[in-house]
């Protein structure tokens, strides 16, 4: 994996400016994965809220716990993309809507 060229710059006041990607030395692929997970998590939360469901009710539809569902909405890395996508589809999100959210 190609690591990004560092874009960190020190300011006159001593602060360091740069991107999260550069600071954490993440590759482009790693950043894409993070952004994909966050977009899916945001869509999951927005979908649940638009359906006026509590996390508990949404979790029961997935046969999982409320705490696990909360981790999914928060973009926790312990929640796989497979689980996030399954949750979205269980709440009625179409593949088209998922793709739109990921763009």
N, CA, C and O atoms as a DFTB+ gen file, in Angstrom:
412 C
 N C O
     1  1       0.822      -1.173       0.000
     2  2       0.000       0.000       0.000
     3  2       0.871       1.242       0.000
     4  3       1.836       1.349       0.756
     5  1       0.515       2.158      -0.848
     6  2       1.274       3.391      -0.955
     7  2       0.915       4.326       0.189
     8  3      -0.259       4.629       0.398
     9  1       1.894       4.773       0.914
    10  2       1.675       5.724       2.003
    11  2       1.684       7.134       1.423
    12  3       2.426       7.403       0.478
    13  1       0.876       8.038       1.969
    14  2       0.831       9.392       1.442
    15  2       2.104      10.163       1.766
    16  3       2.773       9.920       2.770
    17  1       2.406      11.090       0.885
    18  2       3.521      11.997       1.134
    19  2       3.094      12.931       2.268
    20  3       1.973      13.439       2.258
    21  1       3.954      13.155       3.219
    22  2       3.606      13.974       4.373
    23  2       3.296      15.400       3.940
    24  3       4.040      16.012       3.174
    25  1       2.175      15.916       4.452
    26  2       1.782      17.291       4.169
    27  2       1.723      18.099       5.457
    28  3       1.086      19.152       5.503
    29  1       2.378      17.616       6.496
    30  2       2.377      18.326       7.767
    31  2       3.301      19.539       7.681
    32  3       4.423      19.447       7.184
    33  1       2.805      20.681       8.177
    34  2       3.590      21.910       8.175
    35  2       3.523      22.540       9.557
    36  3       2.474      22.533      10.201
    37  1       4.622      23.070      10.001
    38  2       4.662      23.752      11.290
    39  2       4.404      25.245      11.044
    40  3       5.007      25.858      10.162
    41  1       3.497      25.810      11.844
    42  2       3.183      27.227      11.711
    43  2       4.127      28.045      12.580
    44  3       4.882      27.498      13.384
    45  1       4.074      29.359      12.410
    46  2       4.923      30.259      13.202
    47  2       4.642      30.134      14.696
    48  3       5.537      30.313      15.521
    49  1       3.384      29.825      15.038
    50  2       3.013      29.708      16.453
    51  2       3.396      28.351      17.045
    52  3       3.181      28.106      18.232
    53  1       3.961      27.471      16.216
    54  2       4.397      26.176      16.713
    55  2       3.398      25.051      16.499
    56  3       3.696      23.893      16.794
    57  1       2.210      25.379      15.988
    58  2       1.211      24.356      15.716
    59  2       1.592      23.595      14.454
    60  3       2.301      24.116      13.592
    61  1       1.120      22.372      14.354
    62  2       1.344      21.569      13.158
    63  2       0.030      21.468      12.405
    64  3      -0.999      21.104      12.974
    65  1       0.075      21.797      11.107
    66  2      -1.109      21.716      10.261
    67  2      -0.948      20.570       9.284
    68  3       0.159      20.287       8.826
    69  1      -2.040      19.915       8.968
    70  2      -2.013      18.839       7.989
    71  2      -3.294      18.049       8.030
    72  3      -4.211      18.366       8.788
    73  1      -3.353      17.028       7.221
    74  2      -4.554      16.199       7.152
    75  2      -4.474      15.057       8.157
    76  3      -3.399      14.700       8.639
    77  1      -5.628      14.502       8.456
    78  2      -5.695      13.332       9.330
    79  2      -4.924      12.188       8.669
    80  3      -4.184      11.459       9.330
    81  1      -5.108      12.048       7.372
    82  2      -4.439      10.980       6.632
    83  2      -2.924      11.081       6.773
    84  3      -2.243      10.083       7.009
    85  1      -2.419      12.270       6.630
    86  2      -0.979      12.466       6.742
    87  2      -0.514      12.248       8.179
    88  3       0.496      11.585       8.414
    89  1      -1.248      12.804       9.132
    90  2      -0.876      12.691      10.542
    91  2      -0.810      11.227      10.982
    92  3       0.114      10.825      11.690
    93  1      -1.806      10.429      10.553
    94  2      -1.861       9.019      10.941
    95  2      -1.112       8.109       9.969
    96  3      -1.064       6.892      10.149
    97  1      -0.536       8.713       8.948
    98  2       0.212       7.972       7.924
    99  2      -0.627       6.844       7.320
   100  3      -0.186       5.698       7.238
   101  1      -1.843       7.196       6.901
   102  2      -2.751       6.234       6.295
   103  2      -2.614       6.267       4.781
   104  3      -2.402       7.325       4.189
   105  1      -2.736       5.109       4.168
   106  2      -2.713       5.034       2.712
   107  2      -4.055       5.524       2.167
   108  3      -5.013       5.699       2.920
   109  1      -4.111       5.741       0.863
   110  2      -5.365       6.135       0.228
   111  2      -6.427       5.054       0.423
   112  3      -7.597       5.362       0.649
   113  1      -6.017       3.793       0.336
   114  2      -6.959       2.687       0.515
   115  2      -7.515       2.663       1.940
   116  3      -8.705       2.419       2.139
   117  1      -6.668       2.912       2.917
   118  2      -7.120       2.945       4.312
   119  2      -8.101       4.093       4.537
   120  3      -9.084       3.935       5.261
   121  1      -7.844       5.234       3.930
   122  2      -8.763       6.378       4.054
   123  2     -10.104       6.069       3.400
   124  3     -11.151       6.426       3.941
   125  1     -10.086       5.413       2.250
   126  2     -11.333       5.048       1.569
   127  2     -12.170       4.112       2.440
   128  3     -13.388       4.263       2.526
   129  1     -11.520       3.159       3.079
   130  2     -12.226       2.225       3.949
   131  2     -12.860       2.959       5.131
   132  3     -14.009       2.693       5.484
   133  1     -12.127       3.867       5.733
   134  2     -12.648       4.657       6.855
   135  2     -13.835       5.496       6.408
   136  3     -14.865       5.528       7.081
   137  1     -13.697       6.176       5.275
   138  2     -14.781       7.020       4.771
   139  2     -16.011       6.188       4.407
   140  3     -17.138       6.638       4.611
   141  1     -15.813       4.992       3.874
   142  2     -16.926       4.107       3.533
   143  2     -17.667       3.674       4.790
   144  3     -18.897       3.699       4.834
   145  1     -16.913       3.277       5.812
   146  2     -17.520       2.861       7.080
   147  2     -18.326       4.014       7.699
   148  3     -19.443       3.812       8.176
   149  1     -17.750       5.217       7.686
   150  2     -18.443       6.367       8.275
   151  2     -19.704       6.730       7.498
   152  3     -20.727       7.063       8.097
   153  1     -19.639       6.669       6.180
   154  2     -20.821       6.975       5.365
   155  2     -21.931       5.961       5.627
   156  3     -23.097       6.335       5.753
   157  1     -21.575       4.686       5.709
   158  2     -22.580       3.649       5.988
   159  2     -23.167       3.824       7.386
   160  3     -24.367       3.638       7.586
   161  1     -22.335       4.178       8.340
   162  2     -22.806       4.396       9.714
   163  2     -23.765       5.573       9.792
   164  3     -24.797       5.501      10.460
   165  1     -23.417       6.661       9.101
   166  2     -24.308       7.836       9.085
   167  2     -25.643       7.503       8.434
   168  3     -26.697       7.930       8.906
   169  1     -25.593       6.733       7.341
   170  2     -26.832       6.334       6.670
   171  2     -27.674       5.437       7.577
   172  3     -28.898       5.566       7.612
   173  1     -27.036       4.543       8.297
   174  2     -27.764       3.666       9.222
   175  2     -28.494       4.486      10.279
   176  3     -29.672       4.253      10.549
   177  1     -27.799       5.436      10.869
   178  2     -28.417       6.267      11.904
   179  2     -29.556       7.105      11.331
   180  3     -30.627       7.195      11.930
   181  1     -29.324       7.716      10.172
   182  2     -30.355       8.549       9.546
   183  2     -31.581       7.716       9.179
   184  3     -32.714       8.173       9.335
   185  1     -31.358       6.502       8.694
   186  2     -32.471       5.622       8.320
   187  2     -33.273       5.234       9.547
   188  3     -34.503       5.288       9.532
   189  1     -32.586       4.844      10.604
   190  2     -33.277       4.470      11.842
   191  2     -34.100       5.638      12.366
   192  3     -35.259       5.472      12.747
   193  1     -33.494       6.820      12.384
   194  2     -34.201       7.991      12.905
   195  2     -35.389       8.375      12.025
   196  3     -36.436       8.773      12.535
   197  1     -35.231       8.259      10.714
   198  2     -36.340       8.616       9.814
   199  2     -37.514       7.656       9.977
   200  3     -38.663       8.026       9.736
   201  1     -37.223       6.428      10.386
   202  2     -38.276       5.442      10.640
   203  2     -38.792       5.521      12.078
   204  3     -39.653       4.741      12.486
   205  1     -38.251       6.480      12.840
   206  2     -38.644       6.706      14.229
   207  2     -38.502       5.439      15.081
   208  3     -39.369       5.105      15.889
   209  1     -37.380       4.753      14.868
   210  2     -37.078       3.548      15.628
   211  2     -36.037       3.861      16.691
   212  3     -35.136       4.671      16.471
   213  1     -36.162       3.227      17.822
   214  2     -35.100       3.314      18.820
   215  2     -33.992       2.353      18.394
   216  3     -34.202       1.481      17.552
   217  1     -32.820       2.525      18.984
   218  2     -31.748       1.579      18.706
   219  2     -32.157       0.176      19.131
   220  3     -31.816      -0.800      18.463
   221  1     -32.880       0.071      20.232
   222  2     -33.321      -1.235      20.734
   223  2     -34.220      -1.935      19.725
   224  3     -34.040      -3.123      19.455
   225  1     -35.184      -1.213      19.167
   226  2     -36.109      -1.818      18.201
   227  2     -35.367      -2.197      16.919
   228  3     -35.572      -3.283      16.377
   229  1     -34.506      -1.301      16.439
   230  2     -33.733      -1.599      15.233
   231  2     -32.820      -2.801      15.467
   232  3     -32.680      -3.656      14.593
   233  1     -32.209      -2.865      16.629
   234  2     -31.319      -3.983      16.956
   235  2     -32.088      -5.299      16.986
   236  3     -31.585      -6.327      16.531
   237  1     -33.294      -5.267      17.515
   238  2     -34.079      -6.504      17.585
   239  2     -34.429      -7.009      16.182
   240  3     -34.541      -8.218      15.978
   241  1     -34.603      -6.110      15.219
   242  2     -34.852      -6.519      13.835
   243  2     -33.649      -7.267      13.265
   244  3     -33.791      -8.109      12.378
   245  1     -32.479      -6.951      13.781
   246  2     -31.239      -7.578      13.312
   247  2     -30.811      -8.745      14.191
   248  3     -29.804      -9.398      13.921
   249  1     -31.573      -9.001      15.234
   250  2     -31.228     -10.055      16.199
   251  2     -29.856      -9.786      16.824
   252  3     -29.010     -10.674      16.928
   253  1     -29.669      -8.533      17.233
   254  2     -28.438      -8.138      17.906
   255  2     -28.790      -7.263      19.095
   256  3     -29.960      -6.956      19.324
   257  1     -27.793      -6.868      19.838
   258  2     -28.040      -6.043      21.027
   259  2     -28.054      -4.560      20.676
   260  3     -27.552      -4.143      19.632
   261  1     -28.643      -3.778      21.573
   262  2     -28.665      -2.328      21.391
   263  2     -27.253      -1.783      21.411
   264  3     -26.933      -0.883      20.634
   265  1     -26.401      -2.305      22.278
   266  2     -25.034      -1.792      22.368
   267  2     -24.256      -2.074      21.084
   268  3     -23.459      -1.245      20.645
   269  1     -24.484      -3.232      20.487
   270  2     -23.830      -3.562      19.215
   271  2     -24.322      -2.634      18.120
   272  3     -23.540      -2.173      17.288
   273  1     -25.631      -2.358      18.121
   274  2     -26.208      -1.455      17.126
   275  2     -25.632      -0.052      17.291
   276  3     -25.341       0.623      16.303
   277  1     -25.471       0.380      18.525
   278  2     -24.883       1.703      18.785
   279  2     -23.466       1.774      18.223
   280  3     -23.070       2.797      17.664
   281  1     -22.709       0.702      18.368
   282  2     -21.355       0.664      17.800
   283  2     -21.397       0.764      16.284
   284  3     -20.548       1.413      15.672
   285  1     -22.385       0.121      15.682
   286  2     -22.529       0.193      14.219
   287  2     -22.796       1.631      13.790
   288  3     -22.198       2.120      12.832
   289  1     -23.694       2.306      14.501
   290  2     -24.003       3.701      14.162
   291  2     -22.815       4.630      14.403
   292  3     -22.682       5.656      13.737
   293  1     -21.971       4.277      15.334
   294  2     -20.814       5.111      15.662
   295  2     -19.626       4.849      14.741
   296  3     -18.610       5.538      14.834
   297  1     -19.742       3.867      13.856
   298  2     -18.644       3.555      12.954
   299  2     -17.515       2.802      13.616
   300  3     -16.383       2.824      13.133
   301  1     -17.809       2.139      14.710
   302  2     -16.798       1.371      15.430
   303  2     -16.197       0.311      14.506
   304  3     -16.934      -0.405      13.828
   305  1     -14.863       0.205      14.472
   306  2     -14.230      -0.764      13.581
   307  2     -14.554      -2.227      13.910
   308  3     -14.315      -3.107      13.084
   309  1     -15.089      -2.493      15.093
   310  2     -15.462      -3.879      15.421
   311  2     -16.720      -4.314      14.671
   312  3     -17.012      -5.507      14.591
   313  1     -17.463      -3.358      14.124
   314  2     -18.644      -3.677      13.315
   315  2     -18.204      -3.741      11.856
   316  3     -17.818      -2.728      11.274
   317  1     -18.264      -4.922      11.275
   318  2     -17.795      -5.107       9.900
   319  2     -18.696      -4.373       8.909
   320  3     -19.848      -4.054       9.205
   321  1     -18.146      -4.117       7.736
   322  2     -18.957      -3.523       6.672
   323  2     -20.091      -4.463       6.287
   324  3     -21.184      -4.014       5.943
   325  1     -19.835      -5.755       6.345
   326  2     -20.866      -6.746       6.056
   327  2     -22.055      -6.556       7.000
   328  3     -23.205      -6.561       6.561
   329  1     -21.783      -6.391       8.267
   330  2     -22.836      -6.189       9.260
   331  2     -23.557      -4.856       9.031
   332  3     -24.782      -4.783       9.132
   333  1     -22.802      -3.817       8.728
   334  2     -23.416      -2.516       8.453
   335  2     -24.352      -2.599       7.247
   336  3     -25.476      -2.100       7.290
   337  1     -23.881      -3.232       6.176
   338  2     -24.705      -3.349       4.975
   339  2     -25.945      -4.195       5.241
   340  3     -27.038      -3.861       4.781
   341  1     -25.780      -5.289       5.981
   342  2     -26.930      -6.141       6.320
   343  2     -27.959      -5.349       7.125
   344  3     -29.163      -5.478       6.902
   345  1     -27.483      -4.535       8.054
   346  2     -28.386      -3.711       8.862
   347  2     -29.144      -2.721       7.990
   348  3     -30.351      -2.540       8.150
   349  1     -28.437      -2.086       7.072
   350  2     -29.078      -1.131       6.170
   351  2     -30.146      -1.809       5.323
   352  3     -31.255      -1.292       5.183
   353  1     -29.814      -2.965       4.758
   354  2     -30.785      -3.681       3.929
   355  2     -31.972      -4.152       4.763
   356  3     -33.101      -4.175       4.274
   357  1     -31.728      -4.526       6.011
   358  2     -32.812      -4.959       6.900
   359  2     -33.781      -3.820       7.206
   360  3     -34.965      -4.050       7.454
   361  1     -33.273      -2.603       7.187
   362  2     -34.129      -1.440       7.437
   363  2     -34.724      -0.876       6.145
   364  3     -35.360       0.178       6.152
   365  1     -34.507      -1.593       5.037
   366  2     -35.157      -1.211       3.780
   367  2     -34.350      -0.320       2.855
   368  3     -34.883       0.174       1.862
   369  1     -33.082      -0.104       3.155
   370  2     -32.250       0.722       2.279
   371  2     -31.909      -0.085       1.032
   372  3     -31.490      -1.239       1.125
   373  1     -32.089       0.526      -0.129
   374  2     -31.763      -0.148      -1.389
   375  2     -30.269      -0.025      -1.686
   376  3     -29.579       0.831      -1.132
   377  1     -29.791      -0.889      -2.563
   378  2     -28.386      -0.792      -2.969
   379  2     -28.107       0.560      -3.614
   380  3     -27.041       1.144      -3.420
   381  1     -29.072       1.049      -4.379
   382  2     -28.913       2.343      -5.045
   383  2     -28.713       3.462      -4.016
   384  3     -27.833       4.308      -4.174
   385  1     -29.531       3.457      -2.971
   386  2     -29.414       4.483      -1.936
   387  2     -28.089       4.352      -1.194
   388  3     -27.472       5.356      -0.837
   389  1     -27.655       3.124      -0.965
   390  2     -26.367       2.889      -0.315
   391  2     -25.235       3.441      -1.172
   392  3     -24.347       4.127      -0.666
   393  1     -25.265       3.148      -2.453
   394  2     -24.223       3.638      -3.360
   395  2     -24.217       5.163      -3.371
   396  3     -23.147       5.773      -3.349
   397  1     -25.380       5.781      -3.405
   398  2     -25.462       7.246      -3.391
   399  2     -24.831       7.807      -2.125
   400  3     -24.139       8.823      -2.168
   401  1     -25.070       7.147      -1.005
   402  2     -24.515       7.621       0.272
   403  2     -23.000       7.476       0.295
   404  3     -22.317       8.241       0.976
   405  1     -22.473       6.517      -0.430
   406  2     -21.039       6.268      -0.422
   407  2     -20.278       7.180      -1.386
   408  3     -19.048       7.206      -1.370
   409  1     -20.984       7.911      -2.206
   410  2     -20.320       8.782      -3.191
   411  2     -20.029      10.140      -2.630
   412  3     -19.475      10.990      -3.327
